[in-house]
Amino acid sequence: MLKRDRLWQKLIAMTDGIESELIESADDDGDIQNQVQLQLIIGEECSRNDDHKGALAAFNKAISLDPSCDMAWFNRGVLLEAQQDARGARQAFQICLDVNSNHAPATANLCILLERIGDTSGAYEMSLKALEFYPGHPAILEVKQRCQGSAESKTIEQMEPVVTEDTFRQDDLVTAMSDAGIEDEAAVLQEAVYHDSDDNKELDLGELRSAANVVAAKEDIQERIELVQPVTESIPEEIPDMSISEPTKVDMDSLVEEATGMIKNNDPASALKLLKPYLKNEASNHAASWRLAGGAMARLDLNDHASSALEHAQKLDPSNSKGWFNLGSVKQRLGNLEEAGTCYANALREDPQYLKAAIKWSDSSRQINDIEGYLASATIVTNLQPENPIKMELAITLIELAEGESEVLELSSGLPPTLPAGPELAANAIELLGEGKSELHARAYTAMNNHVESVTIWKSLIQDQKENHILWRGLSKALNAAGDLETSERCRIKAEALEKSSQNSGLDTVIEPVAPSTSEVVESKVAMPTEEQQNMANQVLLNPIQSQPKEEVQAQVNPQVDLAKAALDVQQNSLVAEEFKNPVSNAVSNQDISWYNQGVALIEAGKYSEALSCFDRALPSFANDDEMVIRILNGRGNAFYYLENFPACVESYHQAMLIRPEDVRGKTLYNMGTAYAEMERFQDSIKCFEQAIPRGLSKEEIKRTKDQIRRCNILLKEQNKKQKR
């Protein structure tokens, strides 16, 4: 993999431009979560670069946006512990566990930290829990043995807080506390020690606000935990009938109306507090109460509890479409996409005009490759809102299904029995596309067996783009389907010749990279790939792979709390070197091998232009040695990357892939994805990263690749937003 990872820099650069927008649109949970993820990424990268102040600022910002983010609290604890603030670290780890009691690294770190500060009784109790996550771990076992039987304890109140010595204006402090809605001045000043971002020993209004927001987040999460603990301990499948001697005097409809007003005023905690005493008694069979309580829990990010409450509400009132929609949204947030799709379908059953439910169903179906669900939901969206972009996506999907080449087919054991035949699917696609003479129209007509119309369109397109090999190949397929095999073969040969010419000139490839800038390229004598090879190469990028089973990662712990640091420290992306060293070839002389090896050495030395020349000198001699040609082309791709000629980088990688598509390595696809990201072609980048995961990457490399996918998804979303403005 390439040494430089600049996606995080793109994310950081983007922060200033979008942060306010995301915060202002706080009613959109997805936007807030994207911003939280962005801050986590920035914090992790800052930590890797030993910028602890920048990392802490990012994690604090994530906490301010979402007080229930366990990873932000955990990472904050790691940094505070490293800065010798044992009290702050303990508090952060404890809040992390309050939010997520199964956060294994926080459990292990807190265990070790408690022993170090003298709370040996607490350390022993925490060691028992940590050993459930890390059975037999020597460091944790030692803590258990040393602390067993100890009665010594030390509460967090008994620990000395670190208080800032920075100067500040009292009126700024009052303003910051007022804006955050808190009254604990001492807590803000204790927190402020970590918010002097410019290190001038003076806290300005912005720095005090940052500290106050974190204090407010601490109070908020504690209130949430205290609020929900007794109420939603468990929600029974069926609420038992209550024997009430006298009719209840509580007007639940009025309470629901009052609670609704609280939620509209962005106060879900008060709404839940109002309803809480009645849920299992007077409101046990009052669907609206449970539905509103579930909505309040969802707004407080108590999604498991929200799901249970909303499920109970829908059992009481299964005809409520909004209830099904809200339950589906919570299920989707929890990652239960199949259940979410069922909920959205139920919402549409009750209200066939429910556009938002159809859009969400389409999204969840696409993610789990539910073909039937996607076609049904996307069709509803298109009928209700013809201008929706899903219309074009649906048309393309129908064409691909009709051709038998759809991505979704690759992941399906078979088409659902209710799926229409190919010609019918293509006819539906034509209806969606409307009048026109595009490539999509031509492909659809071929699938409909309307070969005359298809051939006519391909020919008209070729009239405007005579050198486009893709169009010639499309015409070849159309003629073949029509039975004109002789003319089809001539078109196929024409397409291959044009494609060969474009590859030699570096002007085009199968995956359509941007044309590289001019540079001296030595023509190789490498045999051009066959059509079968090209198709195989395309499938490497265009066909998603089966999801891999999640592997349980065992973190490492030691008395110095290295576990936490290890969670933040990720290696630099420098895996390319070993991939190209020590080649073995029987086809050429030592001098030819020398040119290649010299190119590798020059890349390591940072002399990328010289390296490119060496690879170009070596390439013609290996015409009959596919393995070496692949190595050299990949080396050229790396050189182009470091020269920031990303189109040429992609072109070189792709030429290597065409030779042996079935043997493409994950590292090559990773590098290709990084280059696409540099060109801001994030969709292509994501495809490459996804395809890289099952192709020989280590656990650490897979983790890094998934991080890249997460970053690209954020960047892609923001890119799409900008295009819509």
N, C-alpha and C positions, 0 to 999 in steps of 0.2 A: 504494500500500500504506500501511497505517496506520503512524503514527510510533512507536507504542509497541509493544515486543516484550517481553511479560512471561512468555513460556513458560520462558525460562531461569531467571527468578526462582522459578517453580514447581519447577523441577528442583533449584535450590539449596535451597529450603525443604524439599524432600523428602529431601535428602541426610542430614540429621541423623536422620531417622526410619528410614531403610532401610539406611544404610551398614553397620552392624554385622550386620544380617540377611543382607545380600549376602555379606559376607566370611565369615560363619559357614557359609554354604552353598557353600563354595568347590568342592565336588565338582560343582556345576552350572556348566559352562563358560559357559552363556548368561548367568547372573547376573553372573559376573565381567566378562564383556565389556560388559554393560549398564552396570555401575558404571564401567568404564574410559571408555566413551563419555560417560557423565554427567560425569566429571571433565574430559574434553576440552572438552565444551560449556561448562562453568563457566569453565575456563581461558580459552577464546576470548572469552567475554563479559567476563570481568574485564580481559583485555587491551584490548578495545575501549574499555572505560571507564577506561583508564590505571591500573588497579589491578594493577601488575606483581607485587607481593608475593602477592596473591590468586591471580593467574594461575600463578605459579611453584609455589605450594603445591598447586594443582589438578593441574598436570602431574606434579609429584613424586609425588602420591598415585596417579595413573594408572600411573606407572612402578613403584611399589611393588606394585600389583595385577597388572601385566602387564609385566615387563621387556622383552618383545619388541614393545611398541607403538612403532612407528617415529615416528608423529606426536607422541607425547608427548616423545620424545627431541629431535625436530626443534624443537618449540616451546620446549622447555627451552633448547636452544642459542640460539635467537633472543633469549630474555630475558637469558641470561647475557652474550651479546655486547653487548646494549644496556647492561648494567651493568658493562661494561669487564672482564669476566672472560674474557679470550681463551682461557685454558687450559681452563676449564670448558666454554666454547662449542665449542671444537675437539673436546673429548672427546665432547660430546653429539652433534655432527654426525657424528662418526666412528662412534659406536655406532648411530646411525640408519642409516647406510650399511651397517654390518655386518649389521643386521637386514634391510634392504631396499636392495640395491645399486642399484636403479633409482629411488631417491627423488631426483627431479630438483632440487627446491629446495634440499635439503641439499647436493647436489653443487655447485651454483652458489655457495651461501653459503660452503661450506668453501674453495672455490677462491679467493674474494675474501679470506677471513679469513687463509688461509695466506700470501698475498702481504703482507698488512698486518703480520703478525708476523715476516716475514723468511724464511720457508720458501719461497723462490722456486722451488726445484726441485719441491717438492711441489705448489705452486700451478700450475706448468706442467702437470704430469701430470693434476691435477684439472681444469684448463681443457679438456684434450682430451676428457675424459669429459663435462664440462658442455656442450660444444658439440654433443655427440651429441643432447642433449635440447633445446638452444636454438641451432640452427644460425644462424650469422651474428650472434649477439647482440653488440652493440658493446662492452659492458662486459667480457664474457668474452674477446672477441677482443683487447682491450687488455691484459688480464692475460697472455694467451698470448704476445703480442708482446714485452711487457716482460720476461717470465720465461724466454723461450726461450733455451736454451743455458746457463742458470744452474746452478751446482752447489751453491749455498748451500741448506743444509737446517737444520731445527730440529725436534728431536723434542719430543714433549709433555713428556718428563721434563726437558728443558732450560728449560721455561717456568716462571716463578714462580707458585706457587699462591697463591690468596687464602685466608688463614687467619683464622678468627674471633678477635676480641679480646674477645668476650663472656665473662663469668664463668660457671662451672658447678660442680656438685658432682661430684667424682671417682666417688663411688659411683653417681650417676645415669648417668654415662658408661659405667661397667662394666656396669650393668644393661641399658642400651640396646644395647650391643654384644653382650651375652649373648643377649638376646631375638632379635636379628637374626641371630645365629650367625656373627659376624665378629670378627676380632682386630686389624684395622688401625686403631689409635687415631688416627693422623695423618690418615688418609683421612676418618674421621668428623668430625674437627675442621675439616678443610678444607671439607667439605660443609656443616657446621653454620652457616656464615656466612649461608646463605640460609634458615635455618629458625627465626630469631628472630621468630616471627609477631607478637608483641606489642611488638616494638621496645624492650624494656626493658633491653637490653644484658646479659641474663642468660638462659642456656639452661636451661629446666626439663627434667624427664624426658621429657615428651611431645615437645618440640622435638628433643631428642637422639635419641629413637627414630625420629622422622621422618627425620633425617639418616642414621642408621644403616641404615634400610630402603632408602634410595636407594643407599647404598654397597653393600649386599647385592645389590640389583638389578643394579648394574654388574658385580659379580663373577659373578652368576648368568648374565647374558647372554653374558659372555666365555667362561664354561665351556661353555655350550650351543654356541656357535659353534665353539670348539676341538674339542668332542666330536664334532659331526656332520660337520665338514668332510671328514675323510678317509674316513669310512664311506660316506656317501650321496652322494658326488660324482656318481655316476650309477648307477642300478640297471638292469642290462640286461634286455631283454624276456625273454630266456631265460638261465638260469644254466647255463654249460657243465658238462658232466660232468667231474668231477675224477678224474684218474688217481692213485689212492692205492695205493702198493705194499703198505702194511700197513693193517690195519683201524684206524680211528680209536679212540682210547682215551677220547675225550671223550663223556660222557653228557649229550647235549643236553637230554633230558627233565628231568634233575636241575637243569641250569642254568636252564631255563625256569621250573621251580618256584621256584628261588631268586630269579630276576628278578621273578617274580610277587609274591613277598613284599615286594620292594623297592617295587614300584609301589603295593601296598596300604598301605605305610607312607609314601606320598607322596614317593617318591624315584625318579622316572622316570629321572633322569640317571644314577644308579648302575646301574639296570637296563640301560640302553642301553650303558653302558660295559662291563658284564659280557658282554653278547652280541656286542658289536662285533667282537672278533677272529675270530669263528667264522662270521659271516654268509655270507661268500663262499667258505668252505671246507667245514668239517665240517657247517655248518648250511645249505648252499646249497639243499638239498632238504627241509629240516625246516620244515614250514609253521608249526608253533607258535612257533618262534624268530622268524621273520619277522613273524608276526602280533603277537607281544608287542613286538618292536622298533618296529613301526608304531604300536602303542598308546602306547609311551613317547615316541616322536617327537611324536605328537598332543598328549600332555600337556605337552610342551615347546613347543607352538605351532609346530613345524616341519612344517606341514601338507602342503607339497608332497612332502617326503621321506616323511612318513607315508603319503600316498596311494600312492606307488610301492611302498613296503614291503608294504602291505596288499594291493595288487593282485597282487604276486608270491605272497603267502601264499595268496590265493584261487585262483590258477592251480594251486598245488600241492594245495589241498584245497578244491575248490568246494562241498563239502557242508556247510561250517561256517557256520551261520546267524549266529552272533555276529560272525564275520569280515566277512560281508556288511553287517551292521548298522554295524559300526565304520567300514568303508570308506565306506558311505553318509553317515555323520555327518561324516567328513572332507571328502567331496565337497561336502556341503551347506555346510560351513564355508568352503570355497573358492569358493562361488557356483555350482558346477556342479550345478544342481538337477535337471536331466533325468537325468544320470548317477546322482545320489543316489537318485532315485526307482527307477531300475533295480536298484540295490543293495538297497534296502528290499524290492522285489518278490522279488528272489532270496532274501533272508532268509526271507520268508514262504513261498516255495516249499519251502524246506528245513524250516521250522518254522511250520506254519499257525496256531499258537497264540501267535506272537510279537507281543504287543500293542504294545510300544514301536516295533517296526518299522512296524506298520500306522499308528500315530499319526504317525510321522515321514514316512512316505510320503504320507499325507493332507496334511500341511503343505506338503511340497515340491511336490506336484501342484497344490495350490490356488494357490501362488505363481506358477507358470508356466502356469496355466489349462489344465492337462491334465485335461480333463473325465473321460475314461475312467479315468485313474489315480485321480482323486479319488473317483469313484463306487465303484470297486473297493476302495480302501483304507478309505474311510469306512464302507462296508458291513461290512468285516471288523471294524473298531473297534466298531461298534454291536453286532455279533453277540457279540464277545468281552466287551464291557463295556457293557451296555445303558444304564447311568446316565451314560455319557460325554457331555459337551455336544455333541460332534460329531453325535450322533443328531439333535438339533433342526436343526443346520446342514444336515445331509444332507436332512432332510425339506423344508426350505425350498428347497434347491437343486433337488430333484426337482420340486417344484411349479413353480418358475420355469422349469425346462427344459420341463416339460409345457406351460406357457403360452406358451413361445417368447419369454419376456421376461427370461431370465436374464442376469446380467452376463457370465457366461462365454461366452455365445453371441456377444456383441458382439466378442469378441476371437478368435473361432474362424473359420477358413475354412469350416468345416462340421462337423456332428456326426460322430463316429466311426461307421463302418458297423455296429458292434455295439451301438450305443445303442438301448434299447427305444423303442417308440412312446410318444407322450404319455400315453394312458390308463393304460398299464402303469406308467409312472413315477409318475403321480399315485396309483395304487393302492398302490404301494410307500410313498409318502409317508403315506397314510392309515394303513397298517400301523404305521409308525414313530410317528405322532402318537397312535395309540390312540383310545379313545372320547372324544368331545367335540364342541362346537359353536362352534369358534373361526373367525376369518376364514380361517385356514390350511385348516381343514377345508372350508369353503365353496368356497374357490378350488380345492382338490384335487378335490372332487366335480364342479365344473364341467368341469375338465380330463378327468375320467373319463366325461363325458357323462351323469352322474347329476344331471340338472338339477332334479328334484323335491327331492332332498335338499339341494342347494345353495341353492335359493330358500328353502326352509324355514328353513335356518340363518340366511341373511341377514335374513329377516323377524324371526326371534327376536332377533337382535342389535339390530335397529332398534327393537324394542319398548323396550329399555333405554336406547338412545341415539338418540332421534328426531332430534336436530339434528346428527348426525355425517354430514357429506357423503361421507366415505370409504365408509361403509356403504351409503349410497344409490347411490353409483357402482358398488359391488360388486354390489348387487342388479340394477342396470341391465345390467351385463355378463352376469350369470347369465341374466336373462330374454331378453336378445338371443341368447345361445347356445341357449336353449330354443326360440327361434322366436317369442316373444311380443314383437314389435317395438314395438307400440303402447304397452304398459305399460312396456317398457324405456325408450322415449323420455320418458315422463312422469317416470320415476325419474331419468333423466339431467338433465332440466330442474330437478327438485327438488334434485339434488346441486349443480348450478351455482348455484342461488339461495342455498343454504346456504353454499356456499363463498364467494360474493360477500359475503354478510352477515358471515361470519367475518373475511374480509380487511379489510373496511371498519372492523370493530370492533377489529382487531388481536388477535383471539383465536385464530387458527389459520392455518396455511399448509400447503402441500402437504408440506413437509418437517418439519412438526410442531415448530416452535420453542416454547420456554416462553413463556407469555403475558407480554407486556411490561407494565411498570408503567404506570399511568395518566399520560398527558401529553396536552396539547392537540394534537389532530391535525385539521388542516383537511381536510375531505372533498374529494377530487379528483373531477373529472369524467372521469377516465381510463376508457376502455372496458375492461371486464373481459376477460381473455384467454380465448381459446377452449380447449376441451378438448385440441385438438391442440397448442396452444402450451404448455399445462400439462404435457402428457406430454413434450414436447421439453425443457422446463425440468427436469423430473425426471431425464431421461436425462443432463443435464449433470452432475448429482451422483451418480447411481446407477450409471452405466455407466463402468467404468474405461477409460482410453484406452490405445492402443498405446504401448508403451515407446519412448522416443525414442532415437536413436543417440547415444552418448556423444561429446561434443565435446572435442577436445583443447585444453586451456587452456594458453596460453603465459604463464608468469609473467615478471615484470619484474625485472631485476637491475641494481644500480648499485654503485659502490664502497662505499657506506655500508650495504650489505646490506639495502636496502629490500625485496628479494624476500621475506625472511623476515617482515618486519613486515607486508607486504601479505598474506601468508597468514593473518595473525591479524586484521587490521583489516578489518572489514566495515561498510558503511554502515548507519546507522540506517534503520529501515523507514519512509522518508518519501518515498513516490512518489505519494501521492494528490493533491498540489497541482496538478501539471501536468495531471492527468487531467480536472480540472473547470474549468480556466480558459478564458477566451475562447470562450464558447459562441456559436454562430451559429444564429439562428432567424429565420425570416421570419413567424412566426405571431402574434407579440405585440408589444406596445409596448416602448419602452426602459425604462419603469418596471418592467415585469414582469421583464425581464432584470436590472434593477438589484437587485431583491429577491434573485435567485439569486446574483449576484456579491457582494452584501453578505454573504450566508450563507457563501460561500467565504472572504471576508476575515475574518469573525468566527471561523471555525474556525482560521485561521492565527494569530489573535490570542488564541486560547484561550478565547473566549467561546462556549461550545458551546450553552447554552440559547438565547441570542440568535440564534445561527446556525440552530438548529432552527426558531425562529419565522419567520425569513426564508424558509427553504425551504418551510415550510407556506403562507406568504403567496403564494409564487410558483407553487406546484403547480396550483391550479385554473385558471390562465390558459393552461396548455399541454396542454389535453385532447386536441388533435389533433396534437401534436408529440411523437412517441415518443422522439426523441433527447433532447429536453430533459427529458421526464418521467424517463427513465433517469438522466440526470445529477442531477436533483433528488433522486430516491429514493436514489441512491448517496451524495449529500451528507448526506441525513438519516441514513443508516446510519452514516456517519463520526461525525456529531454524537452519535448515541446511543452509539457505541463509547466516545468520550471521556467521556461522562457515565456510563459503566459500566452502561448499560442494554443488556446484550448480547442478551437475547431480542428487544427491539425493533429492535436493530441488524440481527440476522439477518432479521427480518421485512421490513425495508425493502429490504435487498439482494435478498431473494427476490422481492419485488414487482417490482423492476427487471428481474430475470432473466426473469420470466414474459412480459414484453412482447416481447422479442426473444431467445429462448433461444439461437438459433444465433450471436448476436453477443456473447455474454457474454465479457467480457474477463478475462484472467488476474488482473489486479490486484483486480477485484471478488471473484473466488473466493478469492484470498489473504486479503483482508480478512474475508470471511465465515468462512473457516477459522479465523482468529485469534479471532473472536468465539465460535465454537463451542468453541475451546480454553479460553477464559475461563470458559465454562459447564461445563467438564470433560466435554464431549461429544467425546472425542478421536477416536472412530471417524468421526463426521461431519466433524470437522476434517481428518483425514487425506484423506478423499474430496475435500474442497474443494481442498486443497493439490495433490493428484495431478492434479485436473482443471485447475488453474491453469497448470501447466507448459507445455503446448503452445499456450496462448492468448495469445501476444504478449509474454511476459516476456523480459527481457534475460538474458544469461548470468549476470550478478551476481544478478539477481532469482531466477533458477532455482536458483542455488546456495543462496540464502537460503531458498527454499521447501523444498528438500531437507533443509536443516538443521531446519526446522520439522517436517517429516515424521518425521525421526529423533527429535526431542524428544518428539513426540506418541506415537510408538510406545513409548518408554520409559515415559512417563506412563501410557499405556493398560495396559501390562503390570503396572505397580504397582497401578493401580486395580483390575484384575481380581484380583490377589492379595489385596487387602484385602477384596474382596467375597466371596472364597471362605473367608475366615477365620471 
